Amino acid sequence: MVHKLIPLADWFPADSWPLLACPDCSSGITIDRQRISQFETFESEESHGHEDFEPLWVHGHFHGQVNCGNSRCQLRIVVVGDFKVDYADGRGRIEYLGQQWDEYYKLKFTHPPMAIMSRAEGVPDEVWSLVTDASRLAWVDPAAASGRLRAALESLMDSFKITKLKPNRKPRNLHDRLKDFETKKPDAAQFFLAVKWVGNEGAHGNRGLTSVDVLESAELMEHGFQLLYNKSAQLLQKRAAAINKARRLPRTRTKK
């Protein structure tokens, strides 16, 4: 399964935004180019006077507002990012020396943040606050965002009363706590362990992490939350386990 926000992690045509969901009500977001402004950097503006100028030199930043399309919500979201000019995929907005060119955007920040996962009912507020921090940082600082997801796992372990300190009162590492958690919730623990490994890289300042890495980790964490808190998922798991154990549909007992 590909995370629905992954298209935002790369450059996209300024006139063709990926489909986005409102972080408050999950309805579709509408994009009005009239509400988005862009400007070139000083270096980019200066390049226009160069005798060898070409559109590929044009770059800068954009900022503006996008709106929730739900009339009952109408949330307004601030968007900020980078822009550039590059070859058009087909007919572009710009024609220069017989070549078609287009403007492209790359998102860096939104407020309120675009949620990188859906909240399962029952996820503690302390845990979700850290997930929201990760959503805010996913585009501008993926390493920090991964670190926030890792911190959310620490908070989750606290909520399940997984021992936090060693006998000598020194903190236990997250890996050991997750292995303890695995004895109680093995299915969900596998997903959280995977998120932890990526989060370790963020905590150690790995600048090679990308927004896609964050989104993929968020997808794993969201599934772990579903296994923990989504009752229908738990019931389906139990039903599947019962069928596998019986190697057929279990017979139901009726009261006489």
DORO-455924 format. One record per residue (C-alpha): residue number from 1; x, y, z. Coordinates in pm, whole numbers, plus 50000, padded with zeros to 5 digits. Layout:
# residues N
<atom><num>NUM</num><xx>X</xx><yy>Y</yy><zz>Z</zz></atom>
...
***
This chain:
# residues 256
<atom><num>1</num><xx>50000</xx><yy>50000</yy><zz>50000</zz></atom>
<atom><num>2</num><xx>50139</xx><yy>50341</yy><zz>49901</zz></atom>
<atom><num>3</num><xx>50088</xx><yy>50625</yy><zz>50150</zz></atom>
<atom><num>4</num><xx>49842</xx><yy>50881</yy><zz>50011</zz></atom>
<atom><num>5</num><xx>50077</xx><yy>51173</yy><zz>50086</zz></atom>
<atom><num>6</num><xx>50383</xx><yy>51033</yy><zz>49908</zz></atom>
<atom><num>7</num><xx>50316</xx><yy>51244</yy><zz>49593</zz></atom>
<atom><num>8</num><xx>50376</xx><yy>51553</yy><zz>49812</zz></atom>
<atom><num>9</num><xx>50729</xx><yy>51433</yy><zz>49889</zz></atom>
<atom><num>10</num><xx>50846</xx><yy>51511</yy><zz>49535</zz></atom>
<atom><num>11</num><xx>50810</xx><yy>51797</yy><zz>49287</zz></atom>
<atom><num>12</num><xx>50463</xx><yy>51827</yy><zz>49133</zz></atom>
<atom><num>13</num><xx>50318</xx><yy>52064</yy><zz>48866</zz></atom>
<atom><num>14</num><xx>50198</xx><yy>52387</yy><zz>49025</zz></atom>
<atom><num>15</num><xx>49866</xx><yy>52351</yy><zz>48840</zz></atom>
<atom><num>16</num><xx>49819</xx><yy>51985</yy><zz>48933</zz></atom>
<atom><num>17</num><xx>49838</xx><yy>51931</yy><zz>49309</zz></atom>
<atom><num>18</num><xx>49808</xx><yy>51575</yy><zz>49445</zz></atom>
<atom><num>19</num><xx>49474</xx><yy>51487</yy><zz>49602</zz></atom>
<atom><num>20</num><xx>49480</xx><yy>51602</yy><zz>49965</zz></atom>
<atom><num>21</num><xx>49253</xx><yy>51531</yy><zz>50261</zz></atom>
<atom><num>22</num><xx>49156</xx><yy>51788</yy><zz>50524</zz></atom>
<atom><num>23</num><xx>49341</xx><yy>51716</yy><zz>50852</zz></atom>
<atom><num>24</num><xx>49021</xx><yy>51796</yy><zz>51047</zz></atom>
<atom><num>25</num><xx>48739</xx><yy>51623</yy><zz>50859</zz></atom>
<atom><num>26</num><xx>48918</xx><yy>51416</yy><zz>50589</zz></atom>
<atom><num>27</num><xx>48719</xx><yy>51580</yy><zz>50307</zz></atom>
<atom><num>28</num><xx>48898</xx><yy>51682</yy><zz>49989</zz></atom>
<atom><num>29</num><xx>49102</xx><yy>52002</yy><zz>49978</zz></atom>
<atom><num>30</num><xx>49046</xx><yy>52254</yy><zz>49700</zz></atom>
<atom><num>31</num><xx>49337</xx><yy>52438</yy><zz>49539</zz></atom>
<atom><num>32</num><xx>49294</xx><yy>52791</yy><zz>49403</zz></atom>
<atom><num>33</num><xx>49610</xx><yy>52923</yy><zz>49232</zz></atom>
<atom><num>34</num><xx>49487</xx><yy>53277</yy><zz>49298</zz></atom>
<atom><num>35</num><xx>49549</xx><yy>53214</yy><zz>49667</zz></atom>
<atom><num>36</num><xx>49908</xx><yy>53098</yy><zz>49614</zz></atom>
<atom><num>37</num><xx>50196</xx><yy>53339</yy><zz>49552</zz></atom>
<atom><num>38</num><xx>50549</xx><yy>53263</yy><zz>49442</zz></atom>
<atom><num>39</num><xx>50868</xx><yy>53462</yy><zz>49414</zz></atom>
<atom><num>40</num><xx>51216</xx><yy>53403</yy><zz>49279</zz></atom>
<atom><num>41</num><xx>51532</xx><yy>53419</yy><zz>49484</zz></atom>
<atom><num>42</num><xx>51764</xx><yy>53713</yy><zz>49419</zz></atom>
<atom><num>43</num><xx>52006</xx><yy>53481</yy><zz>49238</zz></atom>
<atom><num>44</num><xx>51726</xx><yy>53354</yy><zz>49014</zz></atom>
<atom><num>45</num><xx>51608</xx><yy>53705</yy><zz>48924</zz></atom>
<atom><num>46</num><xx>51962</xx><yy>53814</yy><zz>48843</zz></atom>
<atom><num>47</num><xx>52007</xx><yy>53517</yy><zz>48609</zz></atom>
<atom><num>48</num><xx>51745</xx><yy>53652</yy><zz>48366</zz></atom>
<atom><num>49</num><xx>51995</xx><yy>53905</yy><zz>48238</zz></atom>
<atom><num>50</num><xx>52264</xx><yy>53647</yy><zz>48162</zz></atom>
<atom><num>51</num><xx>52334</xx><yy>53590</yy><zz>47793</zz></atom>
<atom><num>52</num><xx>52312</xx><yy>53213</yy><zz>47840</zz></atom>
<atom><num>53</num><xx>51991</xx><yy>53227</yy><zz>48046</zz></atom>
<atom><num>54</num><xx>51759</xx><yy>52931</yy><zz>48032</zz></atom>
<atom><num>55</num><xx>51439</xx><yy>52859</yy><zz>48230</zz></atom>
<atom><num>56</num><xx>51605</xx><yy>52578</yy><zz>48428</zz></atom>
<atom><num>57</num><xx>51782</xx><yy>52850</yy><zz>48628</zz></atom>
<atom><num>58</num><xx>51453</xx><yy>52986</yy><zz>48765</zz></atom>
<atom><num>59</num><xx>51378</xx><yy>52889</yy><zz>49125</zz></atom>
<atom><num>60</num><xx>51231</xx><yy>53035</yy><zz>49443</zz></atom>
<atom><num>61</num><xx>50959</xx><yy>52980</yy><zz>49700</zz></atom>
<atom><num>62</num><xx>50579</xx><yy>52974</yy><zz>49722</zz></atom>
<atom><num>63</num><xx>50330</xx><yy>53042</yy><zz>49999</zz></atom>
<atom><num>64</num><xx>49956</xx><yy>53058</yy><zz>50020</zz></atom>
<atom><num>65</num><xx>49633</xx><yy>52904</yy><zz>50136</zz></atom>
<atom><num>66</num><xx>49434</xx><yy>52593</yy><zz>50045</zz></atom>
<atom><num>67</num><xx>49083</xx><yy>52523</yy><zz>50173</zz></atom>
<atom><num>68</num><xx>48877</xx><yy>52227</yy><zz>50285</zz></atom>
<atom><num>69</num><xx>48599</xx><yy>52167</yy><zz>50032</zz></atom>
<atom><num>70</num><xx>48349</xx><yy>52065</yy><zz>50302</zz></atom>
<atom><num>71</num><xx>48113</xx><yy>52358</yy><zz>50362</zz></atom>
<atom><num>72</num><xx>48066</xx><yy>52247</yy><zz>50723</zz></atom>
<atom><num>73</num><xx>48440</xx><yy>52256</yy><zz>50789</zz></atom>
<atom><num>74</num><xx>48607</xx><yy>52510</yy><zz>50554</zz></atom>
<atom><num>75</num><xx>48943</xx><yy>52470</yy><zz>50729</zz></atom>
<atom><num>76</num><xx>49206</xx><yy>52703</yy><zz>50583</zz></atom>
<atom><num>77</num><xx>49557</xx><yy>52563</yy><zz>50561</zz></atom>
<atom><num>78</num><xx>49877</xx><yy>52762</yy><zz>50512</zz></atom>
<atom><num>79</num><xx>50118</xx><yy>52601</yy><zz>50265</zz></atom>
<atom><num>80</num><xx>50484</xx><yy>52693</yy><zz>50211</zz></atom>
<atom><num>81</num><xx>50748</xx><yy>52541</yy><zz>49986</zz></atom>
<atom><num>82</num><xx>50994</xx><yy>52573</yy><zz>49699</zz></atom>
<atom><num>83</num><xx>50926</xx><yy>52631</yy><zz>49333</zz></atom>
<atom><num>84</num><xx>51126</xx><yy>52585</yy><zz>49014</zz></atom>
<atom><num>85</num><xx>51084</xx><yy>52584</yy><zz>48637</zz></atom>
<atom><num>86</num><xx>51153</xx><yy>52262</yy><zz>48449</zz></atom>
<atom><num>87</num><xx>51063</xx><yy>52084</yy><zz>48127</zz></atom>
<atom><num>88</num><xx>50687</xx><yy>52042</yy><zz>48084</zz></atom>
<atom><num>89</num><xx>50521</xx><yy>51703</yy><zz>48056</zz></atom>
<atom><num>90</num><xx>50320</xx><yy>51797</yy><zz>47750</zz></atom>
<atom><num>91</num><xx>50202</xx><yy>52155</yy><zz>47695</zz></atom>
<atom><num>92</num><xx>50338</xx><yy>52384</yy><zz>47966</zz></atom>
<atom><num>93</num><xx>50251</xx><yy>52728</yy><zz>48099</zz></atom>
<atom><num>94</num><xx>50572</xx><yy>52874</yy><zz>47957</zz></atom>
<atom><num>95</num><xx>50716</xx><yy>52864</yy><zz>47605</zz></atom>
<atom><num>96</num><xx>51079</xx><yy>52969</yy><zz>47557</zz></atom>
<atom><num>97</num><xx>51277</xx><yy>52926</yy><zz>47237</zz></atom>
<atom><num>98</num><xx>51029</xx><yy>52670</yy><zz>47111</zz></atom>
<atom><num>99</num><xx>51049</xx><yy>52455</yy><zz>47426</zz></atom>
<atom><num>100</num><xx>50758</xx><yy>52394</yy><zz>47666</zz></atom>
<atom><num>101</num><xx>50827</xx><yy>52464</yy><zz>48034</zz></atom>
<atom><num>102</num><xx>50623</xx><yy>52442</yy><zz>48352</zz></atom>
<atom><num>103</num><xx>50635</xx><yy>52556</yy><zz>48714</zz></atom>
<atom><num>104</num><xx>50679</xx><yy>52290</yy><zz>48983</zz></atom>
<atom><num>105</num><xx>50627</xx><yy>52299</yy><zz>49359</zz></atom>
<atom><num>106</num><xx>50773</xx><yy>52102</yy><zz>49647</zz></atom>
<atom><num>107</num><xx>50596</xx><yy>52126</yy><zz>49983</zz></atom>
<atom><num>108</num><xx>50798</xx><yy>52219</yy><zz>50293</zz></atom>
<atom><num>109</num><xx>50542</xx><yy>52321</yy><zz>50557</zz></atom>
<atom><num>110</num><xx>50169</xx><yy>52326</yy><zz>50628</zz></atom>
<atom><num>111</num><xx>49972</xx><yy>52470</yy><zz>50917</zz></atom>
<atom><num>112</num><xx>49771</xx><yy>52300</yy><zz>51051</zz></atom>
<atom><num>113</num><xx>49987</xx><yy>52001</yy><zz>50958</zz></atom>
<atom><num>114</num><xx>49866</xx><yy>51740</yy><zz>50711</zz></atom>
<atom><num>115</num><xx>49811</xx><yy>51429</yy><zz>50923</zz></atom>
<atom><num>116</num><xx>50057</xx><yy>51155</yy><zz>50823</zz></atom>
<atom><num>117</num><xx>49829</xx><yy>50890</yy><zz>50971</zz></atom>
<atom><num>118</num><xx>49470</xx><yy>50850</yy><zz>51089</zz></atom>
<atom><num>119</num><xx>49410</xx><yy>50840</yy><zz>51462</zz></atom>
<atom><num>120</num><xx>49260</xx><yy>50519</yy><zz>51593</zz></atom>
<atom><num>121</num><xx>49012</xx><yy>50573</yy><zz>51875</zz></atom>
<atom><num>122</num><xx>49193</xx><yy>50503</yy><zz>52200</zz></atom>
<atom><num>123</num><xx>49542</xx><yy>50630</yy><zz>52110</zz></atom>
<atom><num>124</num><xx>49651</xx><yy>50834</yy><zz>52417</zz></atom>
<atom><num>125</num><xx>49670</xx><yy>51212</yy><zz>52378</zz></atom>
<atom><num>126</num><xx>50037</xx><yy>51214</yy><zz>52484</zz></atom>
<atom><num>127</num><xx>50121</xx><yy>50970</yy><zz>52206</zz></atom>
<atom><num>128</num><xx>49915</xx><yy>51154</yy><zz>51945</zz></atom>
<atom><num>129</num><xx>50073</xx><yy>51489</yy><zz>52033</zz></atom>
<atom><num>130</num><xx>50412</xx><yy>51348</yy><zz>51928</zz></atom>
<atom><num>131</num><xx>50262</xx><yy>51204</yy><zz>51608</zz></atom>
<atom><num>132</num><xx>50125</xx><yy>51552</yy><zz>51530</zz></atom>
<atom><num>133</num><xx>50475</xx><yy>51695</yy><zz>51582</zz></atom>
<atom><num>134</num><xx>50603</xx><yy>51440</yy><zz>51331</zz></atom>
<atom><num>135</num><xx>50333</xx><yy>51548</yy><zz>51083</zz></atom>
<atom><num>136</num><xx>50448</xx><yy>51908</yy><zz>51118</zz></atom>
<atom><num>137</num><xx>50814</xx><yy>51817</yy><zz>51056</zz></atom>
<atom><num>138</num><xx>50772</xx><yy>51551</yy><zz>50787</zz></atom>
<atom><num>139</num><xx>50840</xx><yy>51788</yy><zz>50495</zz></atom>
<atom><num>140</num><xx>51098</xx><yy>52024</yy><zz>50641</zz></atom>
<atom><num>141</num><xx>51305</xx><yy>51792</yy><zz>50863</zz></atom>
<atom><num>142</num><xx>51242</xx><yy>51419</yy><zz>50805</zz></atom>
<atom><num>143</num><xx>51512</xx><yy>51313</yy><zz>51055</zz></atom>
<atom><num>144</num><xx>51343</xx><yy>51512</yy><zz>51332</zz></atom>
<atom><num>145</num><xx>51002</xx><yy>51375</yy><zz>51228</zz></atom>
<atom><num>146</num><xx>51131</xx><yy>51017</yy><zz>51255</zz></atom>
<atom><num>147</num><xx>51266</xx><yy>51103</yy><zz>51598</zz></atom>
<atom><num>148</num><xx>50919</xx><yy>51223</yy><zz>51704</zz></atom>
<atom><num>149</num><xx>50763</xx><yy>50894</yy><zz>51591</zz></atom>
<atom><num>150</num><xx>51024</xx><yy>50713</yy><zz>51798</zz></atom>
<atom><num>151</num><xx>50936</xx><yy>50932</yy><zz>52097</zz></atom>
<atom><num>152</num><xx>50569</xx><yy>50846</yy><zz>52040</zz></atom>
<atom><num>153</num><xx>50661</xx><yy>50479</yy><zz>52082</zz></atom>
<atom><num>154</num><xx>50832</xx><yy>50559</yy><zz>52413</zz></atom>
<atom><num>155</num><xx>50514</xx><yy>50731</yy><zz>52527</zz></atom>
<atom><num>156</num><xx>50305</xx><yy>50436</yy><zz>52408</zz></atom>
<atom><num>157</num><xx>50519</xx><yy>50200</yy><zz>52618</zz></atom>
<atom><num>158</num><xx>50455</xx><yy>50425</yy><zz>52919</zz></atom>
<atom><num>159</num><xx>50080</xx><yy>50397</yy><zz>52859</zz></atom>
<atom><num>160</num><xx>50108</xx><yy>50016</yy><zz>52865</zz></atom>
<atom><num>161</num><xx>50313</xx><yy>50031</yy><zz>53188</zz></atom>
<atom><num>162</num><xx>50618</xx><yy>49871</yy><zz>53025</zz></atom>
<atom><num>163</num><xx>50905</xx><yy>49903</yy><zz>53273</zz></atom>
<atom><num>164</num><xx>51094</xx><yy>50224</yy><zz>53207</zz></atom>
<atom><num>165</num><xx>51392</xx><yy>50191</yy><zz>53443</zz></atom>
<atom><num>166</num><xx>51654</xx><yy>49927</yy><zz>53514</zz></atom>
<atom><num>167</num><xx>51711</xx><yy>49805</yy><zz>53872</zz></atom>
<atom><num>168</num><xx>51994</xx><yy>50061</yy><zz>53897</zz></atom>
<atom><num>169</num><xx>51739</xx><yy>50335</yy><zz>53808</zz></atom>
<atom><num>170</num><xx>51896</xx><yy>50401</yy><zz>53468</zz></atom>
<atom><num>171</num><xx>51659</xx><yy>50425</yy><zz>53168</zz></atom>
<atom><num>172</num><xx>51591</xx><yy>50111</yy><zz>52967</zz></atom>
<atom><num>173</num><xx>51633</xx><yy>50145</yy><zz>52591</zz></atom>
<atom><num>174</num><xx>51327</xx><yy>50143</yy><zz>52368</zz></atom>
<atom><num>175</num><xx>51423</xx><yy>49818</yy><zz>52198</zz></atom>
<atom><num>176</num><xx>51415</xx><yy>49623</yy><zz>52526</zz></atom>
<atom><num>177</num><xx>51084</xx><yy>49781</yy><zz>52622</zz></atom>
<atom><num>178</num><xx>50934</xx><yy>49685</yy><zz>52285</zz></atom>
<atom><num>179</num><xx>51057</xx><yy>49327</yy><zz>52327</zz></atom>
<atom><num>180</num><xx>50872</xx><yy>49316</yy><zz>52661</zz></atom>
<atom><num>181</num><xx>50567</xx><yy>49464</yy><zz>52489</zz></atom>
<atom><num>182</num><xx>50598</xx><yy>49193</yy><zz>52224</zz></atom>
<atom><num>183</num><xx>50514</xx><yy>48927</yy><zz>52484</zz></atom>
<atom><num>184</num><xx>50176</xx><yy>49100</yy><zz>52534</zz></atom>
<atom><num>185</num><xx>50096</xx><yy>49227</yy><zz>52185</zz></atom>
<atom><num>186</num><xx>50318</xx><yy>49039</yy><zz>51936</zz></atom>
<atom><num>187</num><xx>50137</xx><yy>49144</yy><zz>51617</zz></atom>
<atom><num>188</num><xx>50147</xx><yy>49518</yy><zz>51684</zz></atom>
<atom><num>189</num><xx>50499</xx><yy>49500</yy><zz>51829</zz></atom>
<atom><num>190</num><xx>50644</xx><yy>49390</yy><zz>51494</zz></atom>
<atom><num>191</num><xx>50525</xx><yy>49710</yy><zz>51330</zz></atom>
<atom><num>192</num><xx>50648</xx><yy>49929</yy><zz>51614</zz></atom>
<atom><num>193</num><xx>50992</xx><yy>49766</yy><zz>51609</zz></atom>
<atom><num>194</num><xx>51024</xx><yy>49855</yy><zz>51240</zz></atom>
<atom><num>195</num><xx>50931</xx><yy>50217</yy><zz>51317</zz></atom>
<atom><num>196</num><xx>51186</xx><yy>50218</yy><zz>51598</zz></atom>
<atom><num>197</num><xx>51473</xx><yy>50122</yy><zz>51364</zz></atom>
<atom><num>198</num><xx>51395</xx><yy>50411</yy><zz>51132</zz></atom>
<atom><num>199</num><xx>51346</xx><yy>50641</yy><zz>51432</zz></atom>
<atom><num>200</num><xx>51692</xx><yy>50547</yy><zz>51559</zz></atom>
<atom><num>201</num><xx>51840</xx><yy>50696</yy><zz>51243</zz></atom>
<atom><num>202</num><xx>51644</xx><yy>51016</yy><zz>51298</zz></atom>
<atom><num>203</num><xx>51748</xx><yy>51036</yy><zz>51662</zz></atom>
<atom><num>204</num><xx>52112</xx><yy>51003</yy><zz>51555</zz></atom>
<atom><num>205</num><xx>52076</xx><yy>51291</yy><zz>51308</zz></atom>
<atom><num>206</num><xx>52077</xx><yy>51093</yy><zz>50984</zz></atom>
<atom><num>207</num><xx>52022</xx><yy>51366</yy><zz>50726</zz></atom>
<atom><num>208</num><xx>51977</xx><yy>51103</yy><zz>50456</zz></atom>
<atom><num>209</num><xx>51622</xx><yy>51029</yy><zz>50576</zz></atom>
<atom><num>210</num><xx>51349</xx><yy>51151</yy><zz>50342</zz></atom>
<atom><num>211</num><xx>50984</xx><yy>51249</yy><zz>50373</zz></atom>
<atom><num>212</num><xx>50898</xx><yy>50918</yy><zz>50206</zz></atom>
<atom><num>213</num><xx>51081</xx><yy>50734</yy><zz>50489</zz></atom>
<atom><num>214</num><xx>50868</xx><yy>50921</yy><zz>50742</zz></atom>
<atom><num>215</num><xx>50544</xx><yy>50846</yy><zz>50558</zz></atom>
<atom><num>216</num><xx>50625</xx><yy>50477</yy><zz>50527</zz></atom>
<atom><num>217</num><xx>50707</xx><yy>50460</yy><zz>50899</zz></atom>
<atom><num>218</num><xx>50380</xx><yy>50638</yy><zz>50975</zz></atom>
<atom><num>219</num><xx>50193</xx><yy>50379</yy><zz>50771</zz></atom>
<atom><num>220</num><xx>50350</xx><yy>50099</yy><zz>50977</zz></atom>
<atom><num>221</num><xx>50272</xx><yy>50279</yy><zz>51303</zz></atom>
<atom><num>222</num><xx>49912</xx><yy>50342</yy><zz>51197</zz></atom>
<atom><num>223</num><xx>49864</xx><yy>49971</yy><zz>51129</zz></atom>
<atom><num>224</num><xx>50011</xx><yy>49890</yy><zz>51471</zz></atom>
<atom><num>225</num><xx>49763</xx><yy>50129</yy><zz>51632</zz></atom>
<atom><num>226</num><xx>49478</xx><yy>49963</yy><zz>51443</zz></atom>
<atom><num>227</num><xx>49584</xx><yy>49624</yy><zz>51578</zz></atom>
<atom><num>228</num><xx>49588</xx><yy>49765</yy><zz>51932</zz></atom>
<atom><num>229</num><xx>49279</xx><yy>49980</yy><zz>51938</zz></atom>
<atom><num>230</num><xx>49050</xx><yy>49885</yy><zz>51649</zz></atom>
<atom><num>231</num><xx>48806</xx><yy>49634</yy><zz>51793</zz></atom>
<atom><num>232</num><xx>48679</xx><yy>49515</yy><zz>51455</zz></atom>
<atom><num>233</num><xx>49036</xx><yy>49434</yy><zz>51348</zz></atom>
<atom><num>234</num><xx>49088</xx><yy>49240</yy><zz>51670</zz></atom>
<atom><num>235</num><xx>48767</xx><yy>49043</yy><zz>51620</zz></atom>
<atom><num>236</num><xx>48870</xx><yy>48956</yy><zz>51264</zz></atom>
<atom><num>237</num><xx>49209</xx><yy>48840</yy><zz>51393</zz></atom>
<atom><num>238</num><xx>49043</xx><yy>48613</yy><zz>51649</zz></atom>
<atom><num>239</num><xx>48805</xx><yy>48476</yy><zz>51388</zz></atom>
<atom><num>240</num><xx>49093</xx><yy>48401</yy><zz>51149</zz></atom>
<atom><num>241</num><xx>49290</xx><yy>48234</yy><zz>51429</zz></atom>
<atom><num>242</num><xx>48990</xx><yy>48017</yy><zz>51522</zz></atom>
<atom><num>243</num><xx>48940</xx><yy>47907</yy><zz>51160</zz></atom>
<atom><num>244</num><xx>49311</xx><yy>47831</yy><zz>51121</zz></atom>
<atom><num>245</num><xx>49311</xx><yy>47630</yy><zz>51443</zz></atom>
<atom><num>246</num><xx>49002</xx><yy>47428</yy><zz>51344</zz></atom>
<atom><num>247</num><xx>49104</xx><yy>47415</yy><zz>50977</zz></atom>
<atom><num>248</num><xx>48741</xx><yy>47493</yy><zz>50894</zz></atom>
<atom><num>249</num><xx>48463</xx><yy>47725</yy><zz>51004</zz></atom>
<atom><num>250</num><xx>48419</xx><yy>47660</yy><zz>51379</zz></atom>
<atom><num>251</num><xx>48086</xx><yy>47510</yy><zz>51473</zz></atom>
<atom><num>252</num><xx>47870</xx><yy>47748</yy><zz>51675</zz></atom>
<atom><num>253</num><xx>47703</xx><yy>47617</yy><zz>51983</zz></atom>
<atom><num>254</num><xx>47336</xx><yy>47698</yy><zz>52029</zz></atom>
<atom><num>255</num><xx>47168</xx><yy>47701</yy><zz>52365</zz></atom>
<atom><num>256</num><xx>46880</xx><yy>47458</yy><zz>52412</zz></atom>
***
